C-alpha cells in the first residue's frame, strides 16, 4: 500500500509547455487523442492542455476536449494556463467549459520589475482581482511562480512576500517553476525545504526544465524536500532543452524513492510513440526508458551473462514498459546473441548452422551492415541453400545503371576450373546482368529456364541498408514444376545475382 503523503501527483504539460518546442503544433484531434491516452491509459493525475487566448483553434481544441472529459467525469483533471488580466482569461475559459486555471504570475523580482514594470503590491492586487473573478465563475485556480528559481536565488525576500500575500487568496496549488532550468539538485533541495518549512500548509509542485540535464535529479530532490506534485512532459518536450521527461522522472521516482505515482508504467512506451508521431520530434535511440536501443545488449558476453542468470540486467526491466530485451546482431555478437534471437523467433538450429549464421552476422557487421532479428530467417535461408563446392560460381559482377545511362554489366564466372567473362546491356541492371551471363552460358551450351516471377522482400521495419531477400521463380518450357531460388544481400541487385547463381546450381545438378 502507498504510505500517507507518499503519493506524488503528476501534471503532464506535453500539450501546453511541450507545444512550445520548436516546430511542434498539435491539431485539436491530436490533442484530444493524447489527452485520452494520458488520462485513461497512462493515468496521469492531470493534464495541462493549452494556453488561454492564444488562437481560435486553441479555443476549439479546449472546447472539444472538455466536451469529451465531461462525458468521462474527468473535467476537473483538465487544466489550462492563463494570465493575470482580471476577466479576459476567465471569460475565455467560460466559453470552453474548462474549470481549472493555472495562473501565470511573476516568481522573481527581476521579471516583475523589468517585464511587467510593476511593484509587488500592484502585481498582488492584480492577482487577487483575477482569482476572485475566476472564483465567481466556479473556476479553480492554481498559480505558477514563473522564474521562481531565479527569484529564490536572487530575490528570496520577494518570494517570501509573494507567498505570504498570495496564499491568503483562494488558490489550490502553488507551482514552483525553474523556468530557465538554472537549478542544481542541491539548490532545489535547499529552496523547497525552506519554503515547505515556512509554509507547511501550502500545496507545492515543482516544474523543472532540463537545460543542465538535471531535470530528473531536480524532481527527485523536490519530492524529498516536500513538494506534492511534479510537472512532466512525454519525451521531455519543451522549449530549449525541454521539460522534465515523464518517462525518466516516473521510473526514477518509483525506483529511487519511497514516493509513488498513479502512472501505469506499461503505457509509457505507447505514450512516447504517440507523442513522437504527432509532434514529429523523433527521440534518440539511446533516450532513457523509451529509446529504441535502451534494452539492447550488443556484446555477446552480455547475452551469455543474461542467459546464465540475468547477470547484466538492471532494475529498469523492459517488461515494465511493455517491451522486451533485444540482443543486437553485428560484429560484437556471440553465440548467445544468436541463440536468444532465434528463441524469440521460435527457431532452433543445429550447432553447425548456428555457427555459420554467427559467422555471417559478424561478416555483415564488419561491413557496417545493420542486422536485425527479422533478418535472421533470410540469412539462414541463404546459408542453408549455398554450396561452396559447386562447379559453377559467379566470381565478380559489375552493373552500371542510372538515369540517362544505358544499363551495362560485366560478369566473370568460374566453371569446372576455368574462368569465363561476359558483357551485356539491357533495359535494367538485372536485365544487363542476365544478357552478360547469357553470352557465357551460350558459349558453355547451358540452357536455363525462363524467368517466371521476380519478388523483392525487405524485413519489417528494415532500413535502407537492411538485408533484402530476392525470390526468383524459373520455369522450363512444357514443365509444370517451377524452380524457386532465393538470394540475400543488402544490395538488391546482388541478391538477384545470388538467386540466379543458385538456379544454375540446381539445373547443373550441383546441389
Secondary structure, DSSP 8 states (H G I E B T S, - for coil): ---TT-B-EEEE-TTTTGGGSTT----HHHHHHHHHIIIIIS--SEEEEEETTS-HHHHHHHHHHHHHHHHHT-GGGEEEEEES-TTHHHHHHHHHT--EEEEEEE-SHHHIIIII---HHHHHHHHHHHHHHHHHTT-EEEEEEETHHHHHHH-HHHHHHHHHHHTTSS---EEEE-TT----HHHHHHHHHHHHHH-TTS-EEEE-B-TTS-HHHHHHHHHHHT-SEEEEBGGG-SSTT-B-BHHHHHHHHHHHSS-B-S--GGGHHHHHHHHHHHH-----TT-TTTSTTTTEE-SHHHHHHHHTT-TT--S--GGGGT---EE-BSTT--HHHHHHHHHHTT----HHHHHHHHHHHHHHHHTT--B-GGGHHHHHHHHHH--TT-SEEEEEEEEEEETTEEEEEEEEEEETTEEEEEEEE-SSHHHHHHHHHHHHHHHHT----EEEEEEEEE-TT--TTS-EEEEEEEE-TT-S--EEEEEEESSHHHHHHHHHHHHHHHHTT--
